[in-house]
Amino acid sequence: HVVRKFLSLISSHNIPVYLIDPLILGLVDKDIEQIRSSPGGPSPECKYFCAPRDFTTFALLDKTWKPEMGLFRTAEKMGFQWLKIINKDPRLDGMDDLSGIEIPLHYIFKLASHAIHLVVFYERSGNYLWHGPLRLKQHMDRKFVPFRKLHFGRYPGAYEKPELLLVSIDDLKVQIPKNPSSFLQEMSHSRFLECRYREARAFFQLYPDDASLDAVEFRKKAKSLLHLAALTLNNLGVKFWLSSGTCLGWYRQCNVIPHSKDVDLGVFIRDYKADIIPAFKKAGLPLKHKFGKVEDSLELSFQGEDDVKLDIFFFYEEDDHIWNGGTQAKSGKKFKYLFPKFTLCWTEFVELKVHVPCETLQYVEANYGPDWKVPVKTWDWKSSPSNVQYNGVWPVDEWDDVIQIY
């Protein structure tokens, strides 16, 4: 009843919303073929929208409507109470300015004992959709609805733009993501972290940014290399994240570290695919070296434009830690780098939606120690990292296989 009233409210104001309620989408997904093919004749029972729950969740794309008082007046006439949650717009933040301008992030429409949660999605420059957190201001009624039960808003989230499908469910016409199961999959890994502009500004006050021609040129090349690498790995369906110096640059200064000379990515070994090397070659990035093997200490390095290279480190999961390996070509010595276990979050970096470890501070500290905030120009990969351990030597009869330099 409440959903039907809500849908008639928003259609009377021509506001296009789509259903993102995980409970209902889960039910719909089981019958998706049947729902797609049914012409929308009357259904004898209420199967989906009558599933017991406190909320039904819909999404709204910010650019498809203009918030107008008329909607809320009509809502009140229909018996709805409503709440608008605003917070700052991260799209306007930058190194020079933290705008503090606020935008609507969530709306809640309540009628009797059921509520509609309307999540506002915004387009960001990495060509993806973002929703903000749901944070109540001081004066707001914390008992308006059981906020803790909401599926969206505990933290910000990032999503690909979904293709939508108009379907008839329980006699109601609604738009849903065309592939509900992949949307639900995305939802479970959607958590988003903003880059830390405030801390980055404090960093640059202590250590002024390198604005030399070389630094500007390197950043430009690193950005285009990262975009190409992301495109290549995404096309293969290989999940990756910013690692080593590239991750440190994002976390500490919201940018590529100009003296780093390469781009570093991490990939779990379980996501390794044999097509990675040929795919990069096809993208114009030939293999520079391959150390280790899939079972142990694999790392790949690809040659980008000029002397900028792309390093991909493969990570191995143990019971209580995660590690990646390193190999010294001339001696066959092996090293390993230990990290506390971590999960992956989305962020935006150089206009790209990419993963970083959610537990970024622990990840960076493991690698760079407690003084990670202090820039270091000379770095020895075998001895500088805080988390490096000697890991034996490759047997000489394996060298041809585990130390390949092109």
SVG drawing of the C-alpha trace seen along z (x, -y; Angstrom):
<svg xmlns="http://www.w3.org/2000/svg" viewBox="-6 -27 80 54">
<polyline fill="none" stroke="black" stroke-width="0.4" points="0.0,0.0 2.8,-2.5 4.9,-1.6 1.9,-2.0 1.2,-5.5 4.9,-6.4 5.0,-5.4 1.9,-7.4 3.4,-10.4 6.6,-10.4 5.0,-9.6 2.7,-12.6 5.8,-14.7 7.6,-12.9 10.5,-11.7 12.2,-8.6 13.2,-6.3 14.4,-2.7 14.1,0.1 17.4,1.0 15.9,2.8 18.1,5.8 15.4,8.0 13.0,7.5 15.7,7.6 16.8,10.9 13.3,12.3 12.9,10.8 16.2,12.3 15.0,15.8 12.1,15.2 13.8,12.7 13.3,14.6 9.6,15.0 9.2,11.3 11.0,10.1 8.8,12.1 5.5,11.4 3.4,8.7 2.3,7.3 -1.1,8.7 -2.7,8.8 -0.9,11.1 -3.1,13.0 -0.9,12.6 1.4,10.0 4.6,12.0 7.4,9.4 6.3,6.1 4.5,7.9 7.6,9.5 7.8,8.3 10.3,5.4 10.4,1.9 11.6,0.1 11.5,0.2 14.6,-1.3 14.6,-3.3 17.3,-5.2 17.1,-8.5 19.7,-10.0 20.4,-13.6 20.5,-15.0 17.1,-13.6 15.1,-15.9 15.1,-19.3 14.2,-19.1 11.0,-21.1 8.7,-21.9 5.6,-20.8 6.7,-17.1 6.8,-17.4 3.5,-19.3 1.8,-16.6 3.5,-13.9 2.1,-15.6 -1.4,-15.7 -1.1,-12.0 -0.3,-11.4 3.5,-11.0 5.9,-12.4 9.3,-13.1 12.9,-13.8 15.7,-15.2 19.3,-14.3 22.0,-16.7 25.7,-16.6 28.7,-18.1 29.3,-17.6 32.7,-15.9 32.8,-16.6 33.6,-20.2 36.5,-19.5 40.0,-19.9 43.5,-20.8 42.7,-24.5 39.3,-24.4 37.1,-22.4 33.8,-23.9 31.5,-22.6 28.5,-23.1 25.8,-20.7 23.6,-18.5 20.6,-16.2 21.8,-12.6 18.8,-10.7 15.1,-11.2 12.8,-9.2 9.0,-9.1 7.1,-7.5 3.4,-6.4 2.0,-4.4 4.5,-1.8 6.4,-1.6 8.9,-3.9 10.4,-4.5 14.2,-5.2 15.1,-7.2 18.9,-7.2 20.2,-10.0 23.0,-9.0 25.4,-11.5 27.6,-11.1 31.4,-11.5 34.2,-12.3 35.4,-8.7 32.1,-8.1 30.5,-6.2 27.6,-6.8 28.2,-7.7 25.9,-8.0 26.8,-9.6 26.6,-8.5 23.4,-9.0 24.5,-11.2 21.7,-12.8 22.3,-16.4 22.0,-17.4 18.4,-18.5 17.0,-15.5 14.5,-13.0 16.6,-9.8 13.4,-7.8 11.8,-8.9 12.5,-5.4 14.9,-2.5 17.8,-4.0 20.2,-1.2 18.2,1.2 18.7,-0.8 20.6,1.0 22.3,-2.1 24.0,-5.0 26.2,-3.4 29.0,-4.6 29.3,-6.1 29.1,-3.8 30.3,-3.6 28.5,-1.9 28.6,-1.5 25.8,-3.1 23.1,-0.4 21.1,0.5 17.4,0.3 14.5,2.5 10.8,1.6 8.9,4.5 5.6,5.2 5.9,6.7 2.8,7.3 0.8,5.2 3.2,2.2 5.3,0.9 8.8,0.2 12.3,-0.2 14.9,2.3 18.6,2.9 18.6,5.1 20.8,7.6 19.6,7.7 22.2,10.3 25.2,8.3 23.7,5.1 23.4,7.1 27.0,8.3 28.2,4.8 26.3,3.6 28.1,5.9 31.5,4.4 30.4,0.8 32.1,-1.0 33.8,-4.2 36.6,-6.3 37.2,-9.9 40.8,-11.1 41.9,-13.1 42.3,-16.6 42.6,-18.2 45.6,-16.0 47.1,-16.4 47.0,-20.2 48.8,-20.0 51.4,-17.7 52.1,-20.2 52.5,-23.0 55.4,-21.0 56.7,-19.6 55.9,-21.9 54.7,-20.0 57.3,-19.5 55.9,-21.7 58.9,-21.1 58.4,-20.3 59.7,-16.7 57.2,-16.2 54.3,-17.5 55.3,-15.3 55.7,-12.2 52.3,-12.7 50.7,-13.0 52.3,-9.8 51.5,-7.9 47.9,-9.0 47.5,-7.8 49.3,-4.5 47.0,-3.9 43.9,-4.6 45.2,-2.1 46.1,0.5 42.7,0.2 40.9,0.5 43.0,3.7 42.4,5.4 38.8,4.4 38.2,5.9 39.7,9.1 37.6,9.0 40.8,9.0 40.2,7.1 43.2,4.8 44.1,2.1 46.6,-0.8 49.6,0.6 53.0,-0.6 54.0,-4.1 50.8,-4.7 48.7,-3.9 50.9,-6.1 50.5,-9.0 46.7,-8.6 46.5,-8.4 49.1,-11.1 48.8,-13.7 45.8,-12.8 48.1,-12.5 50.9,-10.6 54.3,-10.9 56.4,-12.7 59.7,-11.0 58.2,-7.5 59.0,-6.7 56.4,-3.9 52.8,-2.9 52.2,0.0 49.1,2.2 48.2,5.2 46.2,8.3 45.3,11.3 46.9,14.4 43.5,16.1 42.5,13.5 45.6,14.2 44.8,14.9 47.2,16.2 45.7,13.6 47.2,10.7 50.5,10.6 49.1,10.9 46.4,8.3 48.9,5.7 51.1,6.4 48.0,5.8 47.4,2.5 51.0,1.4 52.6,2.3 55.2,5.0 56.5,7.2 59.7,5.8 60.2,8.6 58.5,11.5 59.8,12.7 58.6,15.7 55.8,18.1 52.1,18.3 52.6,20.5 55.3,18.3 56.3,14.6 54.9,13.7 55.4,10.1 55.1,8.6 56.5,5.4 55.3,3.7 57.0,0.9 54.9,-2.2 55.7,-5.4 59.4,-6.5 60.8,-5.2 57.5,-5.0 56.8,-1.3 53.8,0.5 54.5,3.0 51.8,5.6 52.5,7.4 50.6,10.6 49.4,11.1 49.2,14.4 46.8,15.0 47.8,16.9 45.8,17.5 46.8,14.3 48.5,12.1 48.8,11.4 52.2,11.1 53.8,10.4 57.2,11.4 60.2,9.8 63.2,11.2 66.7,9.8 67.6,10.7 71.3,10.9 71.5,13.1 68.2,15.0 67.5,13.8 63.9,13.8 62.1,11.3 58.6,11.2 56.6,8.2 54.0,8.9 50.7,7.0 47.9,7.3 44.7,8.7 42.7,6.1 39.5,5.7 39.0,3.5 37.1,0.2 36.5,-2.1 38.0,-5.6 38.5,-8.1 42.1,-8.8 43.2,-10.8 39.6,-10.7 39.3,-6.9 37.2,-4.7 39.7,-2.3 40.2,0.0 42.4,-0.8 42.7,1.3 39.9,0.1 42.4,0.4 44.7,-2.0 46.6,-3.3 47.6,0.2 48.5,1.1 50.7,-2.0 52.3,-1.7 53.2,1.9 55.1,0.9 56.5,-2.5 56.6,-2.4 55.3,-5.0 57.2,-7.8 55.2,-7.3 54.2,-11.0 57.9,-12.1 58.9,-11.9 61.9,-9.7 63.7,-10.2 66.1,-7.2 64.3,-3.9 65.8,-0.5 63.1,2.1 65.2,4.8 65.9,3.0 63.8,-0.2 60.3,1.3 59.4,1.9 57.7,5.2 60.4,6.8 61.8,10.3 64.6,12.3 62.9,15.4 65.7,17.6 67.1,18.0 65.6,19.4 67.3,22.7 69.7,22.1 67.9,24.7 64.7,22.6 66.3,19.3 65.3,19.5 61.7,19.8 61.5,17.4 63.8,14.6 62.8,13.4 64.0,10.0 63.1,8.6"/>
</svg>
